[in-house]
Amino acid sequence: MKIHGKHYRTIWTRPDETVEVIDQIKLPHRFETVVLKSAEDCAETIRNMTVRGAPLIGATAAYGVAFAMKKDPSSKALISALDLLGSTRPTAVNLKWALKRMHDVLHAKTHGERFAEAWAEAAAICDEDVEVCRAIGANGLKIFREAAAKKQGTLNVLTHCNAGWLATVDWGTALAPIYMAYNEGMDIHVWVDETRPRNQGASLTAYELGSHGVPHTIIADNAGGHYMQHGKVDLCIVGTDRVTRNGDVANKIGTYLKALAAKDNGVPFYVALPGSTLDMSLAHGSDIPIEERSSDELLKMTGRLPDGGLATVEIAAPGSPGANPAFDVTPARLVTALITERGVCEASEAGLKGLYPDR
Ligand SMILES: CSC[C@H]1O[C@H](OP(=O)(O)O)[C@H](O)[C@@H]1O
């Protein structure tokens, strides 16, 4: 998407066969990029959330495999790279999906072929992600149009965390239909959950929407239910890090509570995902590994000082311990529908099999 009028993807290659990514830890206060030159660079970038978002994690890991093959195209090195990158974050299945795809392409190739093949496959993953997210947007737009037609005035949409173009290579998943609706002139407004503790909503979603000109309001995570109770939310749409065979949805912590509030208030709750986020090997969401991150993310916060500098401060009672699960699981029964690149379906095995008979 565009930043100050210039089009960006979240990840791109450089002529010297390195990769550049937007440093999402610095956003919204600084727009800076980081150059990645090795599998280790890619692993650390995923682990510390310089890049984050399920599809972008997968794309970054794919280039990590390519860097490993450039350094040492042996099968031992391939397995070592897959293990290193696969150990970075446990919940987003796109990581496992991308690494399996890279292994399937490379394992039968000669050592001399592996780097070029890996580089090309990583690029293909990125290019495909753009088109898949564009299709998710188009399929979601139909729902937005129907919802907008049923009411006078602004369509109010609530979203949680960041499932925008910063979470993918471009367009985003949950935000893709929002961009398309805005681009076609729909009167739309977005309630942006701040999304504690890392504030991907206040820092990334608001940054994205503001850069594109989409009307939005940042709210505390705990305010969403109140706005739903008072008729201020026409639909909710979120992204996901993994959807299991029965339609259960792992997403940023707090998603489950938003889905409960939506159910209680009769607000449609949509989940947008590419097929690469489907995990048909798991029967239920209870099987999804939930990442536990450092309590520092909860007990400290980084922000911009009046002089423009950045600082990290402690925001909790000194010495109090914290707990920081990064995701939760929303049961399929709370999901109105899944919006994918292949269409919209019920959050169920039958619904998913209807769109993905090949999975
Ligand atoms: C389109 S994937 C977006 C998904 O990823 C986020 O997690 P994180 O920022 O920790 O990578 C969040 O769960 C988003 O919904």
The ligand as a Tripos MOL2 file, in Angstrom:
@<TRIPOS>MOLECULE
LIG
   15    15     1     0     0
SMALL
NO_CHARGES

@<TRIPOS>ATOM
      1 C1         -3.1280  -11.5760    8.5440 C.3       1 LIG1
      2 S1         -2.3140  -12.2850    9.8860 S.3       1 LIG1
      3 C2         -2.6160  -11.0600   11.0890 C.3       1 LIG1
      4 C3         -2.5900  -11.6120   12.4710 C.3       1 LIG1
      5 O1         -1.2420  -11.7010   12.9650 O.3       1 LIG1
      6 C4         -1.1810  -10.9630   14.1680 C.3       1 LIG1
      7 O2         -0.3440  -11.5240   15.1070 O.3       1 LIG1
      8 P1          1.1460  -10.9220   15.3260 P.3       1 LIG1
      9 O3          1.0420   -9.4300   15.1810 O.co2     1 LIG1
     10 O4          1.5070  -11.3900   16.7240 O.co2     1 LIG1
     11 O5          1.9880  -11.5720   14.2590 O.co2     1 LIG1
     12 C5         -2.5950  -10.9300   14.6550 C.3       1 LIG1
     13 O6         -2.9710  -12.1390   15.2590 O.3       1 LIG1
     14 C6         -3.3170  -10.6840   13.3810 C.3       1 LIG1
     15 O7         -4.6780  -10.8990   13.3790 O.3       1 LIG1
@<TRIPOS>BOND
     1     1     2 1
     2     2     3 1
     3     3     4 1
     4     4     5 1
     5     4    14 1
     6     5     6 1
     7     6     7 1
     8     6    12 1
     9     7     8 1
    10     8     9 2
    11     8    10 1
    12     8    11 1
    13    12    13 1
    14    12    14 1
    15    14    15 1
@<TRIPOS>SUBSTRUCTURE
     1 LIG1         1 GROUP 0 **** ****
